């Protein structure tokens, strides 16, 4: 017999990053979600300004990440460094179609 049979389940881990633009770059929202098997368990939303966990374990991780001042400064800046920066690169391709 095979000592390591093939898995019959599929496990999926996704980190999804989104930039939402309202009226060009006047109002920009950065959202980063962490998803396991189609269930979001942790999210950073620039409108909220902190990580939010959707279960007890991830609540603990959210508090730990939120307490790291340098990391949170970096995450909050992604509205500018990631979203607004890339808007200029992709607006002609995606927005103006």
Phi and psi restraints in degrees (value plus and minus 20) as a CYANA .aco file:
   2 UNK   PHI     -91.0   -51.0
   2 UNK   PSI      99.8   139.8
   3 UNK   PHI     -92.0   -52.0
   3 UNK   PSI     -34.0     6.0
   4 UNK   PHI    -155.6  -115.6
   4 UNK   PSI      57.5    97.5
   5 UNK   PHI     -85.1   -45.1
   5 UNK   PSI     134.4   174.4
   6 UNK   PHI     -82.3   -42.3
   6 UNK   PSI     124.2   164.2
   7 UNK   PHI     -88.8   -48.8
   7 UNK   PSI     120.5   160.5
   8 UNK   PHI    -118.0   -78.0
   8 UNK   PSI     -27.4    12.6
   9 UNK   PHI    -124.9   -84.9
   9 UNK   PSI     136.8   176.8
  10 UNK   PHI    -136.3   -96.3
  10 UNK   PSI     109.4   149.4
  11 UNK   PHI    -134.0   -94.0
  11 UNK   PSI     112.1   152.1
  12 UNK   PHI    -148.2  -108.2
  12 UNK   PSI     107.6   147.6
  13 UNK   PHI    -138.7   -98.7
  13 UNK   PSI     104.5   144.5
  14 UNK   PHI    -150.2  -110.2
  14 UNK   PSI     118.2   158.2
  15 UNK   PHI    -136.2   -96.2
  15 UNK   PSI      97.5   137.5
  16 UNK   PHI    -135.5   -95.5
  16 UNK   PSI     106.5   146.5
  17 UNK   PHI    -135.2   -95.2
  17 UNK   PSI     111.5   151.5
  18 UNK   PHI    -151.2  -111.2
  18 UNK   PSI     125.1   165.1
  19 UNK   PHI    -140.5  -100.5
  19 UNK   PSI     104.4   144.4
  20 UNK   PHI    -128.6   -88.6
  20 UNK   PSI     106.1   146.1
  21 UNK   PHI    -134.8   -94.8
  21 UNK   PSI     111.4   151.4
  22 UNK   PHI    -143.8  -103.8
  22 UNK   PSI     100.6   140.6
  23 UNK   PHI      39.8    79.8
  23 UNK   PSI      39.8    79.8
  24 UNK   PHI      49.3    89.3
  24 UNK   PSI    -147.0  -107.0
  25 UNK   PHI    -127.6   -87.6
  25 UNK   PSI      -2.6    37.4
  26 UNK   PHI     -88.9   -48.9
  26 UNK   PSI     -61.3   -21.3
  27 UNK   PHI    -145.4  -105.4
  27 UNK   PSI      95.2   135.2
  28 UNK   PHI    -146.8  -106.8
  28 UNK   PSI     118.6   158.6
  29 UNK   PHI    -146.9  -106.9
  29 UNK   PSI     109.8   149.8
  30 UNK   PHI    -127.2   -87.2
  30 UNK   PSI     107.8   147.8
  31 UNK   PHI    -150.6  -110.6
  31 UNK   PSI     110.8   150.8
  32 UNK   PHI    -144.9  -104.9
  32 UNK   PSI      99.3   139.3
  33 UNK   PHI    -135.9   -95.9
  33 UNK   PSI     125.9   165.9
  34 UNK   PHI    -135.4   -95.4
  34 UNK   PSI     104.5   144.5
  35 UNK   PHI    -147.5  -107.5
  35 UNK   PSI     115.7   155.7
  36 UNK   PHI    -147.6  -107.6
  36 UNK   PSI     102.2   142.2
  37 UNK   PHI      28.1    68.1
  37 UNK   PSI      31.6    71.6
  38 UNK   PHI      50.2    90.2
  38 UNK   PSI     -12.0    28.0
  39 UNK   PHI    -135.3   -95.3
  39 UNK   PSI     101.9   141.9
  40 UNK   PHI     -93.9   -53.9
  40 UNK   PSI     110.9   150.9
  41 UNK   PHI    -138.4   -98.4
  41 UNK   PSI     -33.8     6.2
  42 UNK   PHI    -174.7  -134.7
  42 UNK   PSI     121.9   161.9
  43 UNK   PHI    -167.3  -127.3
  43 UNK   PSI     121.0   161.0
  44 UNK   PHI    -131.9   -91.9
  44 UNK   PSI     109.7   149.7
  45 UNK   PHI    -148.0  -108.0
  45 UNK   PSI     101.4   141.4
  46 UNK   PHI     -83.3   -43.3
  46 UNK   PSI     -45.8    -5.8
  47 UNK   PHI     -88.3   -48.3
  47 UNK   PSI     -50.4   -10.4
  48 UNK   PHI    -107.1   -67.1
  48 UNK   PSI     -59.3   -19.3
  49 UNK   PHI      69.7   109.7
  49 UNK   PSI     -19.4    20.6
  50 UNK   PHI    -163.5  -123.5
  50 UNK   PSI     146.3   186.3
  51 UNK   PHI     -97.9   -57.9
  51 UNK   PSI     125.5   165.5
  52 UNK   PHI    -148.4  -108.4
  52 UNK   PSI     108.6   148.6
  53 UNK   PHI    -116.6   -76.6
  53 UNK   PSI     128.4   168.4
  54 UNK   PHI    -128.7   -88.7
  54 UNK   PSI      -6.4    33.6
  55 UNK   PHI    -174.5  -134.5
  55 UNK   PSI     153.4   193.4
  56 UNK   PHI     -80.5   -40.5
  56 UNK   PSI     -64.9   -24.9
  57 UNK   PHI     -82.4   -42.4
  57 UNK   PSI     -65.9   -25.9
  58 UNK   PHI     -94.4   -54.4
  58 UNK   PSI     -44.8    -4.8
  59 UNK   PHI     -79.1   -39.1
  59 UNK   PSI     -62.1   -22.1
  60 UNK   PHI     -83.9   -43.9
  60 UNK   PSI     -66.1   -26.1
  61 UNK   PHI     -84.1   -44.1
  61 UNK   PSI     -59.6   -19.6
  62 UNK   PHI     -81.0   -41.0
  62 UNK   PSI     -64.5   -24.5
  63 UNK   PHI     -81.5   -41.5
  63 UNK   PSI     -61.0   -21.0
  64 UNK   PHI     -83.4   -43.4
  64 UNK   PSI     -68.0   -28.0
  65 UNK   PHI     -86.4   -46.4
  65 UNK   PSI     -60.3   -20.3
  66 UNK   PHI     -84.5   -44.5
  66 UNK   PSI     -45.2    -5.2
  67 UNK   PHI    -102.3   -62.3
  67 UNK   PSI     -29.8    10.2
  68 UNK   PHI    -108.2   -68.2
  68 UNK   PSI      79.1   119.1
  69 UNK   PHI     -78.6   -38.6
  69 UNK   PSI     -64.0   -24.0
  70 UNK   PHI     -84.3   -44.3
  70 UNK   PSI     -62.8   -22.8
  71 UNK   PHI     -83.3   -43.3
  71 UNK   PSI     -63.1   -23.1
  72 UNK   PHI     -88.5   -48.5
  72 UNK   PSI     -54.6   -14.6
  73 UNK   PHI     -81.4   -41.4
  73 UNK   PSI     -62.7   -22.7
  74 UNK   PHI     -82.9   -42.9
  74 UNK   PSI     -67.2   -27.2
  75 UNK   PHI     -84.4   -44.4
  75 UNK   PSI     -63.1   -23.1
  76 UNK   PHI     -85.8   -45.8
  76 UNK   PSI     -49.1    -9.1
  77 UNK   PHI     -96.6   -56.6
  77 UNK   PSI     -33.0     7.0
  78 UNK   PHI     -84.8   -44.8
  78 UNK   PSI     -39.7     0.3
  79 UNK   PHI     -75.9   -35.9
  79 UNK   PSI     -61.3   -21.3
  80 UNK   PHI    -107.6   -67.6
  80 UNK   PSI     -69.5   -29.5
  81 UNK   PHI     -91.5   -51.5
  81 UNK   PSI     -49.0    -9.0
  82 UNK   PHI    -125.3   -85.3
  82 UNK   PSI     -78.0   -38.0
  83 UNK   PHI     -90.3   -50.3
  83 UNK   PSI     -80.8   -40.8
  84 UNK   PHI     -83.2   -43.2
  84 UNK   PSI     -58.3   -18.3
  85 UNK   PHI     -80.7   -40.7
  85 UNK   PSI     -68.3   -28.3
  86 UNK   PHI     -95.2   -55.2
  86 UNK   PSI     -41.8    -1.8
  87 UNK   PHI     -76.7   -36.7
  87 UNK   PSI     -64.6   -24.6
  88 UNK   PHI     -81.4   -41.4
  88 UNK   PSI     -55.4   -15.4
  89 UNK   PHI     -93.3   -53.3
  89 UNK   PSI     -57.3   -17.3
  90 UNK   PHI    -128.7   -88.7
  90 UNK   PSI     -26.6    13.4
  91 UNK   PHI     -77.8   -37.8
  91 UNK   PSI     -62.9   -22.9
  92 UNK   PHI     -83.4   -43.4
  92 UNK   PSI     -51.8   -11.8
  93 UNK   PHI    -103.6   -63.6
  93 UNK   PSI     -59.7   -19.7
  94 UNK   PHI    -128.0   -88.0
  94 UNK   PSI     -59.6   -19.6
  95 UNK   PHI    -100.7   -60.7
  95 UNK   PSI     -60.7   -20.7
  96 UNK   PHI    -108.9   -68.9
  96 UNK   PSI      -2.5    37.5
